[in-house]
Amino acid sequence: MIKTVTAKVNKYFSKGHERSVKVKKNIAFAFLLKGGSIAIGLILIPLTIRYVSATQYGIWLTLSSVINWFSFFDIGLGNGLKNKLAASNALGNDEDSKTYVSTTYGILTIISACVFLLFFIANFFINWSKVLNSPNIPGSDFNHIALIVVGFFCLQFVLQIINTVLTACLATAKVSLILFLGQLSSVIIIYILTLKTSGSLTNLVLTLGGVPLIVQLIASIWFYTTTYKRFAPSIRNINFKYIKDLLNLGGIFFIIQIGALILFQTDNIVITQIFGPKEVTTFNVAYKLFAVVVMAFSIIMTPFWSAFTDAYTKGDIDWVKATLKKIKKIWLAFSMLSVVLFIISPFVYKIWLHGKVVIPLSLSFAMMLYVIATCWQTIHVFFLNGIGKLRLQLYLVVVTSIINIPIAILLGKYIGVAGVTYSNFLMFLVMGFLFHVQTNKLLNKTATGIFDK
């Protein structure tokens, strides 16, 4: 029987178009690794709260959200590189691929150095105690921690490029491996800290922010000296003439990223200002649970971005149509999984958190709707991003990012913390519908105007 099962598994992973085979293998390996990452993430939350406190953990989440804004100062070059590298790989042009990679490293190194210098100066004038609504802790402590976090994010600018290269080469499982090892290393060190030291927000920041970067650096050196040596960045391959090619798409991606930043990262700020930092922990614990569904769906979708680029570059529209049809069936299954997760969520919270954090059922329901809408939108966004049809997405993200904050504040005041999630759900519901329409028009070659840009 084992031989029969093994034979069927091997047949499944070797059957179909070469592009589909690569995608299936990466999804399978990524699921194994992401499963471990999700488990580690779930373990890390109560472990971290035990090491510091729910309030301090909420402060870390809020501070990292604010600092994470700087990660979007790559001006869209990461996504621009992903599309350009996938396209040049499809055409077998290794010389252009190496130049795109080297140029991206050069530009982002300059940008990261400038961002850190500017923040180093601005940090003297920021009252983090007021920003984080935590007057009981001296602001100077936060300024010190904020500088460390920004330094880590600036390094991440450069080091995370290897993830883009691997994704463009349809090797997303290797990206999952890097992230898994970073998380595993972090949770081991946090556990040791709980045994050897008293709670320290500084130690928490150094561990959660610094350890994954060390893993990322080691991975970059390894891959660029072995399998992906042909893409290894070098100073002599930096060509700033290629900036225009990268920025044609990258510039639009940058604006979309800024809109997404406002859409995603302001939730913690809104909640902190309305309810205080403790409720940020409540919100993020609920999000972490339901994000398991989003993470699992993202594992499936991630290889398809560059696969869509490859197929569209080669004119293989039939493969795109067939693939999207299969993905939508998977989305339906994940939607049902979200409903089941909502039903059992009170029991999961009780076992997981041991009553340390109480999650309202209304927040879990809002998270369920948000997850379903997010996954539906992701299907179409990955296709549109892969083929570079971004104009409609650009306009919608800008509009929704502007109106989301006042709607989140309004619903938050009248409904509670769940109201912030309902605001996000409404934004994704509208965008998901319009992106679905655009995708159908493009595949049927009836797209005109903004739907074809």
Backbone torsions as a table, in degrees:
resi	resn	phi	psi	omega
1	MET	NA	-39.2	178.7
2	ILE	-61.1	-39.8	179.0
3	LYS	-64.5	-38.4	179.5
4	THR	-64.8	-46.1	179.1
5	VAL	-62.7	-44.2	179.3
6	THR	-60.2	-42.4	179.6
7	ALA	-63.4	-41.3	179.6
8	LYS	-66.5	-39.6	178.7
9	VAL	-64.2	-46.3	179.0
10	ASN	-61.1	-39.4	179.4
11	LYS	-64.3	-41.6	-179.3
12	TYR	-62.9	-42.0	-176.2
13	PHE	-83.4	-2.8	176.7
14	SER	-115.7	-2.6	-177.1
15	LYS	-93.5	140.3	175.1
16	GLY	108.0	-174.7	179.5
17	HIS	-61.2	147.1	180.0
18	GLU	-54.9	-38.7	178.7
19	ARG	-63.9	-42.4	179.9
20	SER	-66.4	-37.8	179.3
21	VAL	-62.3	-45.2	178.3
22	LYS	-60.3	-44.2	-179.0
23	VAL	-62.9	-45.5	-178.4
24	LYS	-62.4	-42.7	-179.9
25	LYS	-64.6	-42.1	179.5
26	ASN	-66.5	-38.7	178.5
27	ILE	-63.5	-43.3	-178.4
28	ALA	-62.4	-49.7	179.9
29	PHE	-65.8	-38.6	-179.7
30	ALA	-64.3	-36.7	178.2
31	PHE	-61.8	-43.0	179.0
32	LEU	-61.0	-46.1	-178.1
33	LEU	-71.8	-41.5	179.6
34	LYS	-67.2	-33.6	175.8
35	GLY	-58.4	-42.3	176.1
36	GLY	-65.5	-40.2	179.5
37	SER	-64.3	-41.2	179.4
38	ILE	-64.2	-44.1	178.6
39	ALA	-60.7	-42.9	178.6
40	ILE	-63.7	-42.2	179.0
41	GLY	-61.4	-40.3	178.7
42	LEU	-67.8	-35.7	177.5
43	ILE	-70.5	-36.1	-173.9
44	LEU	-65.3	-34.8	-176.7
45	ILE	-62.2	-58.4	179.2
46	PRO	-64.8	-30.9	178.7
47	LEU	-65.5	-42.0	179.8
48	THR	-68.7	-42.6	178.7
49	ILE	-62.6	-34.8	177.5
50	ARG	-69.8	-34.1	-179.0
51	TYR	-72.9	-46.8	175.5
52	VAL	-105.6	-118.7	175.4
53	SER	-149.1	168.0	179.6
54	ALA	-59.8	-39.1	-179.7
55	THR	-67.6	-46.3	179.3
56	GLN	-65.3	-37.2	176.6
57	TYR	-64.5	-39.4	176.0
58	GLY	-62.2	-36.8	176.7
59	ILE	-63.5	-44.7	177.8
60	TRP	-59.9	-43.7	-179.5
61	LEU	-62.9	-42.8	-180.0
62	THR	-67.3	-46.1	-179.7
63	LEU	-61.7	-43.8	-180.0
64	SER	-66.3	-31.7	176.6
65	SER	-65.5	-44.0	179.2
66	VAL	-63.7	-48.9	-177.9
67	ILE	-66.6	-30.3	-178.6
68	ASN	-62.3	-19.0	176.4
69	TRP	-56.1	-33.1	-177.3
70	PHE	-66.6	-22.0	-179.2
71	SER	-65.1	-15.2	179.9
72	PHE	-89.1	2.3	178.0
73	PHE	-81.0	12.9	172.8
74	ASP	-78.6	6.0	179.7
75	ILE	46.8	36.0	175.3
76	GLY	78.4	7.1	-175.0
77	LEU	-65.3	-32.4	179.9
78	GLY	-60.4	-50.6	179.3
79	ASN	-70.9	-34.5	175.5
80	GLY	-61.5	-42.7	177.6
81	LEU	-63.1	-41.5	-178.9
82	LYS	-56.9	-47.1	-179.3
83	ASN	-69.2	-44.1	-178.3
84	LYS	-66.1	-40.5	-179.0
85	LEU	-68.7	-41.2	178.0
86	ALA	-63.3	-40.3	179.8
87	ALA	-68.2	-44.0	179.4
88	SER	-67.3	-33.3	174.7
89	ASN	-65.5	-39.9	179.2
90	ALA	-61.7	-31.9	179.5
91	LEU	-91.8	-2.0	178.1
92	GLY	71.8	28.9	-177.3
93	ASN	-101.4	84.4	-177.2
94	ASP	-67.5	-31.7	-178.5
95	GLU	-64.3	-45.3	176.9
96	ASP	-64.4	-39.0	-179.5
97	SER	-59.4	-47.0	-179.5
98	LYS	-63.9	-38.8	179.7
99	THR	-67.4	-41.6	177.3
100	TYR	-60.4	-44.1	-179.2
101	VAL	-65.1	-48.3	-177.7
102	SER	-62.9	-42.1	-179.3
103	THR	-65.1	-40.0	178.6
104	THR	-63.5	-43.1	176.4
105	TYR	-60.2	-43.5	-178.8
106	GLY	-62.1	-46.6	-177.9
107	ILE	-65.3	-46.2	-176.2
108	LEU	-70.2	-27.4	174.3
109	THR	-65.3	-43.5	178.0
110	ILE	-64.1	-45.6	-178.8
111	ILE	-62.4	-45.0	-177.5
112	SER	-63.3	-38.3	178.8
113	ALA	-64.8	-41.7	179.6
114	CYS	-66.9	-42.1	-179.7
115	VAL	-62.3	-44.3	-179.3
116	PHE	-63.9	-42.1	179.8
117	LEU	-62.4	-44.9	179.9
118	LEU	-63.5	-42.7	-179.6
119	PHE	-68.8	-36.4	178.8
120	PHE	-56.3	-39.6	179.2
121	ILE	-75.6	-46.6	-176.8
122	ALA	-65.9	-28.5	-175.9
123	ASN	-61.3	-26.1	178.0
124	PHE	-65.8	-22.3	-173.1
125	PHE	-108.5	3.3	-178.6
126	ILE	-97.0	127.5	175.5
127	ASN	-93.0	90.9	-175.7
128	TRP	-67.6	-26.0	177.4
129	SER	-61.7	-39.4	179.0
130	LYS	-74.3	-41.8	179.9
131	VAL	-59.8	-39.6	-176.4
132	LEU	-93.8	2.3	177.8
133	ASN	54.2	42.9	-178.3
134	SER	-133.9	72.9	-175.1
135	PRO	-69.8	-14.6	-176.3
136	ASN	-77.0	-12.6	179.6
137	ILE	-110.5	130.4	-177.1
138	PRO	-53.7	136.1	-178.9
139	GLY	-61.9	-30.1	-178.4
140	SER	-62.6	-32.7	176.9
141	ASP	-62.6	-42.6	-179.1
142	PHE	-68.7	-37.2	178.8
143	ASN	-61.7	-40.3	178.2
144	HIS	-64.5	-45.5	-179.3
145	ILE	-66.5	-41.8	-179.4
146	ALA	-60.6	-39.1	-180.0
147	LEU	-64.5	-39.3	177.9
148	ILE	-63.7	-45.7	-177.9
149	VAL	-63.5	-43.1	178.2
150	VAL	-62.8	-39.9	176.8
151	GLY	-59.1	-41.6	178.4
152	PHE	-64.5	-43.0	-178.9
153	PHE	-66.9	-34.5	177.3
154	CYS	-65.5	-38.8	174.7
155	LEU	-66.3	-36.2	179.6
156	GLN	-63.6	-33.6	175.3
157	PHE	-45.1	-49.7	-172.4
158	VAL	-83.9	-46.4	-173.0
159	LEU	-68.0	-28.4	-177.0
160	GLN	-76.4	-4.2	178.9
161	ILE	-61.1	-31.5	178.6
162	ILE	-58.9	-34.1	177.9
163	ASN	-63.1	-39.5	178.6
164	THR	-66.1	-42.3	179.3
165	VAL	-62.0	-45.6	-179.7
166	LEU	-64.5	-40.6	179.2
167	THR	-64.5	-43.5	179.3
168	ALA	-62.8	-27.4	179.5
169	CYS	-92.2	15.3	-180.0
170	LEU	57.5	39.2	178.8
171	ALA	-121.0	50.1	-175.1
172	THR	-68.2	-22.8	178.0
173	ALA	-61.9	-33.2	179.2
174	LYS	-70.3	-32.7	174.5
175	VAL	-64.3	-43.8	178.2
176	SER	-61.2	-35.9	178.7
177	LEU	-63.9	-43.1	178.8
178	ILE	-60.7	-47.5	-178.9
179	LEU	-64.8	-39.3	179.7
180	PHE	-62.3	-46.9	-179.1
181	LEU	-64.7	-36.4	177.1
182	GLY	-64.1	-44.5	179.4
183	GLN	-67.3	-41.7	-179.6
184	LEU	-61.7	-43.2	178.7
185	SER	-62.5	-40.8	-179.9
186	SER	-63.4	-46.2	-176.6
187	VAL	-67.9	-33.1	177.0
188	ILE	-64.4	-44.3	-178.9
189	ILE	-69.1	-39.4	176.9
190	ILE	-61.2	-40.6	178.7
191	TYR	-62.7	-43.2	177.9
192	ILE	-62.4	-40.0	179.1
193	LEU	-62.7	-37.9	179.0
194	THR	-64.1	-27.0	-179.2
195	LEU	-86.5	-32.8	-169.9
196	LYS	-105.4	-21.6	-174.7
197	THR	-134.6	166.3	173.2
198	SER	-86.0	165.0	-176.1
199	GLY	-57.3	130.7	-179.5
200	SER	-144.2	120.9	178.7
201	LEU	-64.7	-34.2	178.4
202	THR	-64.0	-46.5	178.3
203	ASN	-63.0	-36.2	178.3
204	LEU	-62.9	-44.9	179.6
205	VAL	-64.3	-44.6	179.8
206	LEU	-61.0	-36.5	-178.2
207	THR	-77.3	-54.6	-176.1
208	LEU	-69.4	-27.9	180.0
209	GLY	-93.9	-36.7	-173.0
210	GLY	-89.3	-38.5	-175.7
211	VAL	-62.3	-46.7	178.1
212	PRO	-59.9	-30.0	178.3
213	LEU	-67.4	-38.0	178.4
214	ILE	-63.5	-41.7	177.5
215	VAL	-63.1	-41.7	179.8
216	GLN	-62.6	-40.2	179.4
217	LEU	-64.3	-45.2	179.4
218	ILE	-62.4	-41.7	179.5
219	ALA	-63.5	-41.0	179.2
220	SER	-60.2	-47.6	179.4
221	ILE	-60.6	-43.2	-178.0
222	TRP	-62.8	-52.7	-174.7
223	PHE	-68.3	-36.1	-178.8
224	TYR	-76.8	-10.7	176.6
225	THR	-106.0	-1.4	-179.8
226	THR	-127.0	-106.6	-171.4
227	THR	-57.6	-39.3	-174.2
228	TYR	-110.1	35.8	-179.6
229	LYS	-60.8	-31.5	-178.6
230	ARG	-66.7	-17.4	178.5
231	PHE	-103.5	-0.3	-174.5
232	ALA	-55.3	127.6	-178.0
233	PRO	-67.9	145.4	175.8
234	SER	-147.5	151.3	-177.7
235	ILE	-62.3	-39.5	-176.9
236	ARG	-68.6	-17.3	178.7
237	ASN	-93.8	-0.9	175.8
238	ILE	-71.9	124.5	-179.2
239	ASN	-135.4	104.9	-175.1
240	PHE	-70.1	-7.8	173.0
241	LYS	-67.1	-23.3	-179.8
242	TYR	-79.6	-7.2	-179.9
243	ILE	-59.9	-39.3	-178.6
244	LYS	-60.8	-44.2	178.8
245	ASP	-61.8	-43.3	-179.0
246	LEU	-67.4	-36.5	-175.1
247	LEU	-83.7	-18.1	177.0
248	ASN	-56.7	-45.3	173.2
249	LEU	-89.3	-40.3	-174.9
250	GLY	-59.9	-37.3	-179.9
251	GLY	-62.2	-41.8	177.9
252	ILE	-68.2	-42.7	177.2
253	PHE	-58.9	-36.4	-179.1
254	PHE	-62.2	-46.5	179.8
255	ILE	-64.8	-40.5	177.2
256	ILE	-62.3	-40.4	178.8
257	GLN	-63.7	-39.4	178.0
258	ILE	-63.1	-43.8	177.3
259	GLY	-62.4	-42.8	178.5
260	ALA	-64.8	-36.3	177.0
261	LEU	-57.6	-49.4	179.8
262	ILE	-64.0	-40.7	-177.1
263	LEU	-65.5	-41.2	-174.5
264	PHE	-92.2	-46.1	-165.8
265	GLN	-86.4	-10.1	-178.8
266	THR	-85.6	-9.1	-179.6
267	ASP	-57.6	-46.7	-179.1
268	ASN	-62.7	-36.7	179.1
269	ILE	-67.0	-45.5	179.6
270	VAL	-59.8	-46.6	-178.6
271	ILE	-65.2	-41.7	178.5
272	THR	-59.4	-44.3	-176.7
273	GLN	-71.6	-33.2	-177.9
274	ILE	-85.9	-44.2	-171.1
275	PHE	-114.8	-16.1	-176.4
276	GLY	100.3	161.3	-174.2
277	PRO	-64.0	-24.1	-179.6
278	LYS	-63.4	-36.9	-179.9
279	GLU	-72.1	-18.4	173.4
280	VAL	-63.1	-38.7	176.8
281	THR	-63.5	-45.0	177.8
282	THR	-57.0	-48.8	-179.8
283	PHE	-60.3	-45.9	-175.2
284	ASN	-73.5	-29.7	175.7
285	VAL	-65.2	-45.4	177.3
286	ALA	-62.4	-41.4	179.3
287	TYR	-64.3	-41.2	-179.5
288	LYS	-59.4	-39.6	-179.7
289	LEU	-65.5	-52.0	-176.5
290	PHE	-75.7	-20.2	176.5
291	ALA	-66.6	-15.5	175.5
292	VAL	-57.8	-41.0	179.0
293	VAL	-66.7	-44.6	179.3
294	VAL	-62.6	-42.9	178.9
295	MET	-60.7	-46.0	-179.5
296	ALA	-62.5	-42.1	179.1
297	PHE	-67.9	-36.0	178.2
298	SER	-65.4	-33.3	176.7
299	ILE	-59.8	-42.2	179.4
300	ILE	-68.0	-41.3	-172.7
301	MET	-79.5	-31.9	-172.1
302	THR	-52.5	-46.4	-179.9
303	PRO	-65.5	-20.9	-174.3
304	PHE	-74.8	-24.3	178.3
305	TRP	-53.2	-59.4	-178.1
306	SER	-72.3	-27.2	176.3
307	ALA	-66.3	-39.0	175.8
308	PHE	-64.3	-39.8	176.8
309	THR	-60.0	-47.1	179.9
310	ASP	-60.4	-47.8	-178.3
311	ALA	-65.7	-42.9	-177.9
312	TYR	-67.5	-38.3	177.7
313	THR	-61.9	-35.9	-179.1
314	LYS	-91.3	0.0	177.2
315	GLY	76.0	21.9	-177.5
316	ASP	-90.2	70.6	-175.9
317	ILE	-71.2	-33.8	-180.0
318	ASP	-60.0	-39.5	178.2
319	TRP	-64.4	-38.8	179.5
320	VAL	-63.9	-46.2	-179.3
321	LYS	-61.7	-46.4	-178.7
322	ALA	-64.4	-38.9	-179.1
323	THR	-67.3	-45.2	179.1
324	LEU	-62.0	-36.7	178.2
325	LYS	-61.8	-42.0	178.5
326	LYS	-67.8	-40.4	-178.7
327	ILE	-63.6	-37.2	-179.3
328	LYS	-66.6	-31.4	174.6
329	LYS	-67.3	-37.7	177.2
330	ILE	-65.8	-39.8	178.0
331	TRP	-59.0	-40.6	179.5
332	LEU	-62.1	-41.1	178.3
333	ALA	-64.6	-39.5	179.8
334	PHE	-70.3	-30.7	176.3
335	SER	-64.8	-41.9	177.0
336	MET	-65.0	-37.4	177.1
337	LEU	-62.1	-37.8	178.5
338	SER	-63.5	-39.4	178.6
339	VAL	-64.3	-44.6	179.0
340	VAL	-61.5	-41.7	-179.9
341	LEU	-63.0	-37.9	176.7
342	PHE	-62.3	-42.6	-177.8
343	ILE	-63.0	-41.3	-176.3
344	ILE	-93.2	-1.2	-174.5
345	SER	-55.9	-40.5	179.7
346	PRO	-59.2	-36.9	179.7
347	PHE	-72.6	-36.9	179.1
348	VAL	-64.8	-45.3	179.3
349	TYR	-60.6	-40.6	-177.0
350	LYS	-64.1	-44.1	-179.6
351	ILE	-72.4	-40.5	-173.9
352	TRP	-71.2	-47.5	-170.0
353	LEU	-104.4	-6.8	177.9
354	HIS	54.8	34.4	176.3
355	GLY	77.0	5.6	-177.9
356	LYS	-72.3	-28.8	177.6
357	VAL	-131.8	128.5	-179.6
358	VAL	-98.6	124.9	-178.0
359	ILE	-108.5	118.1	178.4
360	PRO	-62.8	143.3	179.1
361	LEU	-63.0	-32.5	179.3
362	SER	-62.4	-35.5	178.1
363	LEU	-68.7	-40.6	178.3
364	SER	-63.7	-39.7	178.2
365	PHE	-63.9	-43.0	178.1
366	ALA	-63.0	-40.3	178.2
367	MET	-63.5	-37.2	178.0
368	MET	-60.7	-47.9	179.0
369	LEU	-63.4	-40.7	179.5
370	TYR	-61.0	-43.3	-179.2
371	VAL	-63.4	-44.3	-179.4
372	ILE	-61.5	-45.4	179.9
373	ALA	-67.1	-39.2	-179.3
374	THR	-63.1	-45.4	-179.0
375	CYS	-64.8	-39.0	178.6
376	TRP	-63.7	-44.2	179.7
377	GLN	-65.0	-38.5	-177.7
378	THR	-57.8	-38.6	179.3
379	ILE	-53.1	-50.8	-173.5
380	HIS	-79.1	-34.8	178.8
381	VAL	-63.4	-40.9	179.9
382	PHE	-64.9	-38.2	176.5
383	PHE	-66.2	-49.4	-178.1
384	LEU	-64.4	-39.8	176.5
385	ASN	-64.0	-41.5	-178.0
386	GLY	-63.2	-34.2	-178.8
387	ILE	-98.6	-0.1	174.5
388	GLY	78.1	21.1	176.5
389	LYS	-94.5	92.2	-165.0
390	LEU	-117.5	-9.5	-170.0
391	ARG	-62.4	-46.3	179.3
392	LEU	-61.8	-43.5	178.1
393	GLN	-60.3	-40.5	179.2
394	LEU	-57.8	-51.1	-177.8
395	TYR	-64.5	-42.8	-177.3
396	LEU	-67.1	-40.8	-179.6
397	VAL	-65.4	-40.5	178.7
398	VAL	-62.1	-47.1	-177.9
399	VAL	-65.3	-48.8	-176.7
400	THR	-67.5	-32.8	178.2
401	SER	-66.7	-30.0	179.3
402	ILE	-75.2	-45.4	-174.8
403	ILE	-84.2	-14.9	-176.7
404	ASN	-66.2	-40.0	-175.9
405	ILE	-62.8	-52.2	179.0
406	PRO	-63.4	-34.7	178.1
407	ILE	-67.6	-40.9	178.5
408	ALA	-62.7	-41.2	178.6
409	ILE	-64.5	-45.1	-179.2
410	LEU	-62.5	-51.5	-179.1
411	LEU	-67.3	-33.3	178.0
412	GLY	-62.9	-41.7	-179.0
413	LYS	-69.2	-33.3	-175.8
414	TYR	-93.3	-28.8	-175.6
415	ILE	-108.5	-29.3	-174.1
416	GLY	110.8	-163.2	-177.2
417	VAL	-58.0	-34.9	179.9
418	ALA	-59.7	-28.5	-178.9
419	GLY	-60.6	-33.0	178.2
420	VAL	-64.1	-40.5	178.7
421	THR	-70.5	-37.4	177.5
422	TYR	-60.5	-36.6	177.4
423	SER	-61.4	-46.5	177.3
424	ASN	-61.0	-41.2	179.9
425	PHE	-59.3	-45.3	-179.9
426	LEU	-62.0	-40.1	179.4
427	MET	-62.4	-45.3	-177.4
428	PHE	-72.4	-29.9	177.8
429	LEU	-62.6	-46.6	179.5
430	VAL	-65.9	-48.3	-178.4
431	MET	-64.7	-40.0	179.9
432	GLY	-60.9	-39.8	179.0
433	PHE	-64.6	-47.2	-177.8
434	LEU	-67.9	-36.8	177.6
435	PHE	-68.5	-32.1	175.7
436	HIS	-63.1	-44.8	178.2
437	VAL	-61.7	-45.1	-179.5
438	GLN	-62.3	-43.2	-179.8
439	THR	-59.7	-45.2	179.0
440	ASN	-62.6	-40.7	179.1
441	LYS	-63.8	-41.7	-179.4
442	LEU	-66.1	-42.9	-178.5
443	LEU	-70.5	-29.7	178.6
444	ASN	-92.4	3.2	178.5
445	LYS	57.7	39.5	175.8
446	THR	-116.1	6.4	-177.0
447	ALA	-73.3	132.1	176.3
448	THR	-136.8	164.9	177.1
449	GLY	59.2	-135.1	-175.2
450	ILE	-65.6	-24.2	179.6
451	PHE	-73.2	-12.2	-178.2
452	ASP	-113.2	18.8	-177.2
453	LYS	-119.4	NA	NA
